[in-house]
Amino acid sequence: MPELSHCRAPTWRRPRSRTTGFTLAELAVVLVILALLTGSMLVPLGARMEARDRQRTADMLRDIEQALTGFAIVHGRLPCPSSEADPASPHYGLEDAAPCSMAAEGRLPWRTLGMPAHDAWGTARGHAGDDWAGHWRYRVDAAFVAGTLGADTAPTSNLQIRADDGSAITTLSDSQAVAIVLSTGPNRRADGHNATYSAAAPLYEAGDPSADFDDLLVWIGRPLLVARLAQAGRL
């Protein structure tokens, strides 16, 4: 038999690895690019979050408007504001007992209505001295919280709403605002006419958000409220 030759297994050599790394200049360029990308992403993200919060607050305001109308249908009047400042009080968030005090602007009686206490930018209060930022402001016509409403009940508090250009949104002869609910918006402070209070000539402002104005406001007019009461058989 022919003699078998001894075969040696091939020897595989591991390729040499070449150690590479970034220079300081390359790292600096990468960091600059990352910073630019992050900044370009944060701006639209912030805008989207603000738009989301505005929509959420607008939805809550519409729910509050419906709750106020429902309260009027059940009770024959609109609720008084809430003036209790101590969160530990059992009356916190409930409407004040009649007769309502119009000497100062009140807060929405959210517990009475079963609504949230504040808008999308507000936080719960823990103490009587805490800020009211983000909590609903509420103004109601004195004639619409006293006694039972009738088809001939007329506003007496002269609640007025203006647009940002000063034009009238409500009038004494037509729309006749009888209740106003206000959110102070993302800056959590009242802007424009909403920043002042007048018991004798109450003036409020509504409009699109701008650099100087970001409040959100809903109001109930006498004609619509009377129509809802009539539909419900309350008149």
Contacts in CASP RR format, 6 or more apart in sequence:
PFRMAT RR
TARGET T0000
AUTHOR 0000-0000-0000
METHOD contacts of the structure
MODEL  1
MPELSHCRAPTWRRPRSRTTGFTLAELAVVLVILALLTGSMLVPLGARME
ARDRQRTADMLRDIEQALTGFAIVHGRLPCPSSEADPASPHYGLEDAAPC
SMAAEGRLPWRTLGMPAHDAWGTARGHAGDDWAGHWRYRVDAAFVAGTLG
ADTAPTSNLQIRADDGSAITTLSDSQAVAIVLSTGPNRRADGHNATYSAA
APLYEAGDPSADFDDLLVWIGRPLLVARLAQAGRL
22 30 0 8 1.000
50 186 0 8 1.000
52 120 0 8 1.000
53 120 0 8 1.000
53 121 0 8 1.000
53 186 0 8 1.000
54 120 0 8 1.000
54 185 0 8 1.000
54 186 0 8 1.000
54 209 0 8 1.000
54 216 0 8 1.000
56 120 0 8 1.000
57 119 0 8 1.000
57 120 0 8 1.000
57 121 0 8 1.000
57 183 0 8 1.000
57 185 0 8 1.000
57 216 0 8 1.000
58 216 0 8 1.000
60 115 0 8 1.000
60 116 0 8 1.000
60 119 0 8 1.000
60 120 0 8 1.000
61 181 0 8 1.000
61 183 0 8 1.000
61 216 0 8 1.000
61 217 0 8 1.000
61 218 0 8 1.000
62 218 0 8 1.000
63 115 0 8 1.000
64 108 0 8 1.000
64 113 0 8 1.000
64 115 0 8 1.000
64 136 0 8 1.000
64 181 0 8 1.000
64 218 0 8 1.000
65 181 0 8 1.000
65 218 0 8 1.000
65 220 0 8 1.000
67 113 0 8 1.000
67 114 0 8 1.000
67 115 0 8 1.000
68 78 0 8 1.000
68 79 0 8 1.000
68 113 0 8 1.000
68 179 0 8 1.000
68 181 0 8 1.000
68 220 0 8 1.000
69 220 0 8 1.000
69 225 0 8 1.000
69 228 0 8 1.000
70 228 0 8 1.000
71 78 0 8 1.000
71 79 0 8 1.000
71 112 0 8 1.000
71 113 0 8 1.000
72 78 0 8 1.000
72 144 0 8 1.000
72 149 0 8 1.000
72 225 0 8 1.000
72 228 0 8 1.000
72 229 0 8 1.000
72 234 0 8 1.000
73 228 0 8 1.000
73 229 0 8 1.000
73 232 0 8 1.000
73 234 0 8 1.000
76 147 0 8 1.000
76 148 0 8 1.000
76 149 0 8 1.000
76 229 0 8 1.000
76 234 0 8 1.000
77 144 0 8 1.000
77 145 0 8 1.000
77 146 0 8 1.000
77 147 0 8 1.000
77 148 0 8 1.000
77 149 0 8 1.000
78 140 0 8 1.000
78 141 0 8 1.000
78 144 0 8 1.000
78 145 0 8 1.000
78 178 0 8 1.000
78 179 0 8 1.000
78 220 0 8 1.000
79 95 0 8 1.000
79 109 0 8 1.000
79 112 0 8 1.000
79 113 0 8 1.000
79 140 0 8 1.000
79 145 0 8 1.000
80 95 0 8 1.000
80 96 0 8 1.000
80 97 0 8 1.000
80 98 0 8 1.000
80 100 0 8 1.000
80 109 0 8 1.000
80 140 0 8 1.000
80 145 0 8 1.000
81 95 0 8 1.000
81 96 0 8 1.000
81 100 0 8 1.000
81 105 0 8 1.000
81 106 0 8 1.000
81 107 0 8 1.000
81 108 0 8 1.000
81 109 0 8 1.000
81 138 0 8 1.000
81 139 0 8 1.000
81 140 0 8 1.000
82 91 0 8 1.000
82 92 0 8 1.000
82 93 0 8 1.000
82 94 0 8 1.000
82 95 0 8 1.000
82 96 0 8 1.000
82 106 0 8 1.000
82 107 0 8 1.000
82 108 0 8 1.000
82 109 0 8 1.000
82 110 0 8 1.000
82 111 0 8 1.000
82 112 0 8 1.000
82 138 0 8 1.000
83 96 0 8 1.000
83 101 0 8 1.000
83 104 0 8 1.000
83 106 0 8 1.000
83 107 0 8 1.000
84 91 0 8 1.000
84 92 0 8 1.000
84 93 0 8 1.000
84 94 0 8 1.000
84 96 0 8 1.000
85 92 0 8 1.000
85 128 0 8 1.000
85 129 0 8 1.000
86 92 0 8 1.000
86 127 0 8 1.000
86 128 0 8 1.000
87 124 0 8 1.000
87 125 0 8 1.000
87 126 0 8 1.000
87 127 0 8 1.000
87 128 0 8 1.000
87 130 0 8 1.000
88 128 0 8 1.000
92 111 0 8 1.000
93 107 0 8 1.000
93 109 0 8 1.000
93 110 0 8 1.000
93 111 0 8 1.000
93 112 0 8 1.000
93 117 0 8 1.000
94 109 0 8 1.000
94 111 0 8 1.000
94 112 0 8 1.000
95 109 0 8 1.000
95 112 0 8 1.000
96 109 0 8 1.000
98 145 0 8 1.000
98 146 0 8 1.000
98 147 0 8 1.000
99 145 0 8 1.000
99 146 0 8 1.000
100 140 0 8 1.000
100 142 0 8 1.000
100 145 0 8 1.000
100 146 0 8 1.000
102 142 0 8 1.000
102 157 0 8 1.000
102 199 0 8 1.000
103 199 0 8 1.000
104 197 0 8 1.000
104 199 0 8 1.000
105 137 0 8 1.000
105 138 0 8 1.000
105 139 0 8 1.000
105 197 0 8 1.000
106 137 0 8 1.000
106 138 0 8 1.000
106 139 0 8 1.000
107 132 0 8 1.000
107 135 0 8 1.000
107 136 0 8 1.000
107 137 0 8 1.000
107 138 0 8 1.000
108 115 0 8 1.000
108 135 0 8 1.000
108 136 0 8 1.000
108 137 0 8 1.000
108 138 0 8 1.000
108 181 0 8 1.000
109 138 0 8 1.000
110 116 0 8 1.000
110 117 0 8 1.000
110 136 0 8 1.000
111 117 0 8 1.000
115 136 0 8 1.000
117 124 0 8 1.000
117 125 0 8 1.000
117 135 0 8 1.000
117 136 0 8 1.000
118 124 0 8 1.000
118 134 0 8 1.000
118 135 0 8 1.000
118 136 0 8 1.000
119 134 0 8 1.000
119 135 0 8 1.000
119 136 0 8 1.000
119 183 0 8 1.000
119 184 0 8 1.000
119 185 0 8 1.000
119 216 0 8 1.000
121 133 0 8 1.000
121 134 0 8 1.000
121 184 0 8 1.000
121 185 0 8 1.000
121 186 0 8 1.000
121 188 0 8 1.000
122 133 0 8 1.000
122 134 0 8 1.000
122 135 0 8 1.000
122 188 0 8 1.000
123 133 0 8 1.000
123 134 0 8 1.000
125 131 0 8 1.000
125 132 0 8 1.000
125 135 0 8 1.000
133 184 0 8 1.000
133 188 0 8 1.000
133 189 0 8 1.000
134 183 0 8 1.000
134 184 0 8 1.000
134 185 0 8 1.000
134 188 0 8 1.000
136 181 0 8 1.000
136 182 0 8 1.000
136 183 0 8 1.000
137 180 0 8 1.000
137 181 0 8 1.000
137 182 0 8 1.000
137 183 0 8 1.000
137 184 0 8 1.000
137 190 0 8 1.000
137 194 0 8 1.000
138 179 0 8 1.000
138 180 0 8 1.000
138 181 0 8 1.000
138 182 0 8 1.000
139 157 0 8 1.000
139 159 0 8 1.000
139 179 0 8 1.000
139 180 0 8 1.000
139 182 0 8 1.000
139 202 0 8 1.000
139 204 0 8 1.000
140 157 0 8 1.000
140 178 0 8 1.000
140 179 0 8 1.000
140 180 0 8 1.000
141 155 0 8 1.000
141 156 0 8 1.000
141 157 0 8 1.000
141 159 0 8 1.000
141 177 0 8 1.000
141 178 0 8 1.000
141 179 0 8 1.000
142 156 0 8 1.000
142 157 0 8 1.000
143 153 0 8 1.000
143 154 0 8 1.000
143 155 0 8 1.000
143 156 0 8 1.000
143 157 0 8 1.000
143 178 0 8 1.000
144 153 0 8 1.000
144 155 0 8 1.000
144 178 0 8 1.000
144 179 0 8 1.000
144 222 0 8 1.000
144 225 0 8 1.000
149 225 0 8 1.000
149 226 0 8 1.000
149 229 0 8 1.000
149 234 0 8 1.000
149 235 0 8 1.000
150 226 0 8 1.000
150 229 0 8 1.000
150 235 0 8 1.000
151 226 0 8 1.000
151 230 0 8 1.000
151 235 0 8 1.000
153 222 0 8 1.000
153 226 0 8 1.000
154 176 0 8 1.000
154 222 0 8 1.000
155 172 0 8 1.000
155 176 0 8 1.000
155 177 0 8 1.000
155 178 0 8 1.000
155 222 0 8 1.000
157 202 0 8 1.000
158 172 0 8 1.000
158 201 0 8 1.000
158 202 0 8 1.000
159 170 0 8 1.000
159 177 0 8 1.000
159 178 0 8 1.000
159 179 0 8 1.000
159 180 0 8 1.000
159 202 0 8 1.000
159 204 0 8 1.000
159 219 0 8 1.000
160 168 0 8 1.000
160 170 0 8 1.000
160 177 0 8 1.000
160 201 0 8 1.000
160 202 0 8 1.000
160 203 0 8 1.000
160 204 0 8 1.000
161 168 0 8 1.000
161 169 0 8 1.000
161 170 0 8 1.000
161 177 0 8 1.000
161 180 0 8 1.000
161 203 0 8 1.000
161 204 0 8 1.000
161 205 0 8 1.000
161 206 0 8 1.000
161 217 0 8 1.000
161 219 0 8 1.000
162 168 0 8 1.000
162 169 0 8 1.000
162 193 0 8 1.000
162 203 0 8 1.000
162 204 0 8 1.000
162 205 0 8 1.000
162 206 0 8 1.000
163 169 0 8 1.000
163 205 0 8 1.000
163 206 0 8 1.000
163 207 0 8 1.000
164 205 0 8 1.000
164 207 0 8 1.000
164 208 0 8 1.000
164 210 0 8 1.000
164 213 0 8 1.000
169 175 0 8 1.000
169 206 0 8 1.000
170 176 0 8 1.000
170 177 0 8 1.000
170 219 0 8 1.000
170 221 0 8 1.000
174 223 0 8 1.000
175 221 0 8 1.000
175 222 0 8 1.000
175 223 0 8 1.000
176 221 0 8 1.000
176 222 0 8 1.000
176 223 0 8 1.000
177 219 0 8 1.000
177 220 0 8 1.000
177 221 0 8 1.000
177 222 0 8 1.000
178 220 0 8 1.000
178 221 0 8 1.000
178 222 0 8 1.000
178 225 0 8 1.000
179 219 0 8 1.000
179 220 0 8 1.000
179 221 0 8 1.000
180 204 0 8 1.000
180 217 0 8 1.000
180 218 0 8 1.000
180 219 0 8 1.000
180 220 0 8 1.000
181 217 0 8 1.000
181 218 0 8 1.000
181 219 0 8 1.000
182 190 0 8 1.000
182 194 0 8 1.000
182 204 0 8 1.000
182 215 0 8 1.000
182 216 0 8 1.000
182 217 0 8 1.000
183 215 0 8 1.000
183 216 0 8 1.000
183 217 0 8 1.000
184 190 0 8 1.000
184 191 0 8 1.000
184 194 0 8 1.000
184 215 0 8 1.000
185 214 0 8 1.000
185 215 0 8 1.000
185 216 0 8 1.000
186 214 0 8 1.000
187 214 0 8 1.000
189 195 0 8 1.000
190 215 0 8 1.000
191 205 0 8 1.000
191 212 0 8 1.000
191 213 0 8 1.000
191 214 0 8 1.000
191 215 0 8 1.000
192 205 0 8 1.000
192 212 0 8 1.000
192 213 0 8 1.000
192 215 0 8 1.000
193 203 0 8 1.000
193 204 0 8 1.000
193 205 0 8 1.000
194 204 0 8 1.000
194 205 0 8 1.000
194 215 0 8 1.000
194 217 0 8 1.000
196 203 0 8 1.000
204 217 0 8 1.000
204 219 0 8 1.000
205 213 0 8 1.000
205 215 0 8 1.000
205 217 0 8 1.000
206 215 0 8 1.000
206 217 0 8 1.000
206 219 0 8 1.000
207 213 0 8 1.000
207 215 0 8 1.000
207 217 0 8 1.000
226 235 0 8 1.000
229 235 0 8 1.000
END
